[in-house]
Amino acid sequence: MIDSVSWSRIPYWSYYPEDHLSAKEGAAALYPQNLNSYRMPPQKVWNEDCESFYYSGISSEVKGTQLTRIAKSTKEGILEYHLKTHGKPLFSVKGNRHISCRIAKSGNAIRHYINNKSDYVDLSWGNFQRDIQLDRTYSNEIEFTIQTSALPTDR
């Protein structure tokens, strides 16, 4: 049902190439048109890959089962984030540049993660590490919309 993602965000750096995972604005299909096979030349750009043969073994990519790198990568500093079906937003998040969004595939389900506290504690580079300390209880708010008019009517 969900077939693409789009975003608008405040990026960390002032410039990224248009098809970069961290571009200021972008859109991406969840699933690639071309599939990679082990020991064969790739038929697409890296950000549309689903499988790392080095980390995940030699199984070829399987159509409609694995998300592309660009679709599943975390987008920080979100202003707007949309999960779409046939070009229409189905699930939208309105951000204030202090949240991040990402998706993951779990079986046949797409899981959507929204975070407003992100830290990279293992980097220790100073620029990304924020040393966030949360109390035992934590709460906050986000604003999201589910657009039912984007759902197919032939069900």
N, C-alpha and C positions, 0 to 999 in steps of 0.2 A: 504494500500500500504506500508507504513512504518511499520515495525514490530519489530525493535530492535534499540538499541542505544549502542555506545561504546565510551570510552574516555581514554585519557592519560592526567595526570595533575601533577602539583607540589602540594602535599598536605600540609596542615597546620602542621600535626603531621608526624613523621617519620614512623609510622606503623599503619595500619588499617587491620582488618581481611579481607580476600579475597572478601567476599560477602557483605562488609559494604557499606553503601550509599556513603561514602566518600573515598573509596579505591583509591589508586594511579592510577590503571588501572582497567578497567572492561568492561563488556558487560552485557546487560540485555534485555530481551524481554519486549516489551511495555505492553503486556497483559499477565495475568497469565494463566497457564494451568489448575490449580485447583481453584475453587471458594469457598469463605467462605460464610456460612449462619449463621444468628443470632442464638445464643445459641447452636451452634454445634462446636465440637472441630475443630480447624483449620487443614487444609490438606496441609499446606505449611509453609515456613519460613516467618517471619514478613516482610522482605523487599520486598516480592512479593505480599503483601496485597494491596488492592485498596481502601478499605472501612474502616472507623473507626466507629464502631457501637456506640461508646460513643459520638462522635462529630456529626455524620451524620445520626443517627437514625438506625432503625432496618431493613432497606431494605438490602437484600442480594446483593452480588456482581453480576454483570451482564456481561456475556461473551462479550469481544470485545468492551466494552464501557468505561471502567475506566483504567487508567494507573497505573502500579505498582509503589510503593513508590520509588524503586531504579531507575526506568526509569525517573520519574518526579522530582527527587530531584536535587537541584542546585549543579552543579559541578564547583568549583572555581579553579583558577590557571590552566586553560586549556592550554594544548599543542596541542591536537587534540581532536575533538568531531565529531562523525559521527552518522547520522540518516541513518538506513539501510533498505533495502528491500531484502529479500531472501539472506542475508549475504553480499550483495554488498552495498557499500556506495552510498547513493543517494544525501545527503546534508552533506557537511563537513565544519568544521570551523577549521582554523589553528590559534592557539593562541600563545601568547608570555608570558604566565603565568599570565597576568594581566587582563584576561577576565573570565567571568563565563557564563555557558550555562545551560539552563533548558528548559523543554517542558511542555506544558499544553494542555489539551483537551478542545475544545470549539465546542460543537455540534459534527459534524463528522470531524472537522479539527484539526490538530495538530499544535499548535502555538509554535514557537521556539523563545526563548528570549536569547539575547546575551547582557551582560552588562560588561562594563569595569570600572564602578564605583559602588561599593557595600558597604553598610554601615549597621550596626546593631545598630541603635541609641537607641533602647529600652533596650539593654542589660546592658550598662554602666559598663561593666566588664573591660574595658581598652584593652583587647587583641583583640577584634573584632571591637569595636567602633572606627571609623576613623574620625569622625566629618568632613565629606566631605561637603564643601560648594560650590555649583555650581552657576555660574553667570546665568542670565536670559537666555542667549543663550549658547548652548553647542554643540560641534561637535567633532567627532573622527572617526577613521576608523577601520574596521575589514576586514579580508580576509576570504571569504567562496567560496565553489565550489558546483555547482549542476552538478551531474554526470548523464547525460541523458541516458547513456548506461545501467544504472541500471534499467531503466523503462521497464516494460513488453512490448514486441512487438506484443502481441495478442490483440491489442485494436481496 
